Amino acid sequence: MASSETARRVIDMIVAHREQFEAFCRSLSEEELSRPVPDSTWAVKDFVSHLATLDPGLVESFEAAAAGRTADAGPMSDLDAYNEGLVTERREWPLERILEEARVNRAALIGALERLTEEEVGRTVHFMGDAKRSPADLPLKVFLLGWARHDPIHVADMLRALPERHSDTELAAWTDDPVIKAYQIAMSGPPRR
């Protein structure tokens, strides 16, 4: 049980979103998974790989914030290259292997969140930025509450390649969130740096 109310709220959100995300992924055919996503260099399945692989880096960031230090970004110092490398390595993996990796990584991440206190959640973290967002320092709490929507954020991306799924009212309701919409706007258009 998390000692931080914020962490508990985030854990509840990410568990619910991940259940929906896995069900959505399993509903997709191989053809749908292989479709290129408009305005992206990735196919639909690449977003699944991205969501499966980011958690270990986040664990390091959360643990560093809890200790009052900045995480050594290491390979994540170039977030875009880091994500691209992990996604590329998994292109030939079957969906279930990717989802299994995601389950293992998510369990470790939930463990890290459960150890956070409310004081630690209030500390500042450094977001190193990416091609479309500038680096920034922000409270871990703010980062966590936005990041908790990471799965549906990328479902919205995936849906750009799946127009026949737009009439699914459950998917529409899941991605109809101001944070998700703001992220989609922020990530549209050409790289900013």
N, C-alpha and C positions, 0 to 999 in steps of 0.2 A: 504494500500500500504506500502510495506516494505521501511524503511528509508535506509537500507543497500543494495547496489547492489548485494553483495554476497548472502544475505538472499533472495532477489528477485529471483536470479538465482536458488538457492536451492529449493525455493517454486515451481517455474515453473517445475523443474525436478521432484520433488516428486509428484506433481499433475498429470503430464503426466504418470509417472510410476505407480501410484496407479490406474489410469483408466485402463491401460493395465493389471495390476495385477488382478483387480476385474473381468475383462472380461475373463482372463485366468482361474481364479478359477471357475467361473460359467460355463466354458466349460467342466469342469472335471466331470466325473460320480462319484457316491458314491464309486464305486469300486476303481477308480483311486485315489480318496481322501484318501482312507483307506490303500493304499499300503505303506509298509515300505520303507524308503529311504535308499539305500545302504550306508554303512559307516556312519550311523547316528542312534540315538536311537528314532528318530521321524518318523511318517508317513507323507505323503504329507500334509494332513490337519493340522498337528501340526505346519508346517511352516506358514500357514495362521494365526493360533492363535498367534504365536510369533510376526508376523508383526502387528497384531491387538493390542497387549498389551504393546509393548515397548515404545510407544510414551509418556505416562505420566512420566516415569522416565527420558526421554530425555528432556521434558519440564523443569523439575526441574534442570537438568544439564545446560541447556541453560540459564535459569534465574539466576542461581548461577554464571555462567561465566560472564553474563552481569553486575552483581553486583560486580565482581572482587573477588569472593570467590570460594572455592571448594565446590561442592554440597556434602551434607551429604548423603553418599551412602545408608545408611539405609539398607533396604532389598536387594538393588542392589549391596551391597558390595561383594556378591558372585554371579556374573552375571549368571553363569551357573545354580545354584540352583534357582535363581530368575526366569529365563526363564522357567526352567523345571516345577516349581510350577504353573506358570500361564498357560502353555500349558496343563498340566495334568488336571487342573480344567475345561478346555474347551473341553476335548475329546468327550464328549457326546453332545455338542452343535451342532445344525445344522449350515451349512455354512452361511446362511443369518444372523443368530444371530452374528456370529463372524465378518462378514463384517460390520454389523451395529455398533458394538463396535469399529471396526477399523475406521469407518467414524467419529464417535464422538471424538475419541482420536486424529485423524489426524487434525480435525478442531481446536482443542485446541493447538496442536503443531504448526500449521501454524500461529495461533495468537501469540504464543511466538516468532516465527521467525520474524514475521512482526514488533515486538517491538525492535529487535536488531538493533543497529547502526553499522556502519562499524568499528568504534573503538572497540566496544564490540566484534565483530566477530574476531578481531585481538588478543584478549586475549587468554591466555593459559588455556587449560582444562586438567584435569587428566582422562585418561582412566584407569580404575581399572584392566584391563586385564581379561582373562578367561583361560580356560584349554589349549588353543592353542596359546594365544598371551600374551606377557608380559605387565605389566603396563607401561604406558608412559605418559609424558606430551607433548602436541602438541597444535599448534594454533587451536582455534575453527574453523577457516576458512578451514583448511586442513581436520579436522574431518568432517565438514559439507559436503564438496564437495565429499568425499568418501562415507559418510553415505547416501547421496542423491540417491545412487544406491542400497540401501538396498533391495527394492522389487525385482529388477531383479537378485540381488545376490542370493536371496533365490528361485527364479524361477529356476535358474541354479541348485540349490540343488534338488528341486522337480523333475526336469527333469531326474535326475538319476534313479528315480523310474518309469519313463514314456518313455521308449525307443521308443515307437511308435510315440511319439511327436517330435523326433529329426529331422524328415524330414520337420517340419513346418518352412519355411523360415523366417516368421515374428518373431517367438520365437528365432530362431538362431541369427537373426540380433539384436534383443533386448538384448540378453545376450553376444554378441560379443563385449566386452569392456575390455580394459586392466585392469581396476580396478577390475572388476568382476573376470577376470581370475586370477589376483594376489591373490584375496581373496580366491578363490577356492584352489589355491596352498597352501596358508598359513593355511587353515583349514583342509587340507588332512593329513592323518597319525594319529598316536597316540597322546594323550595329551602330552604336553611338561612340565606340572607341576602338 
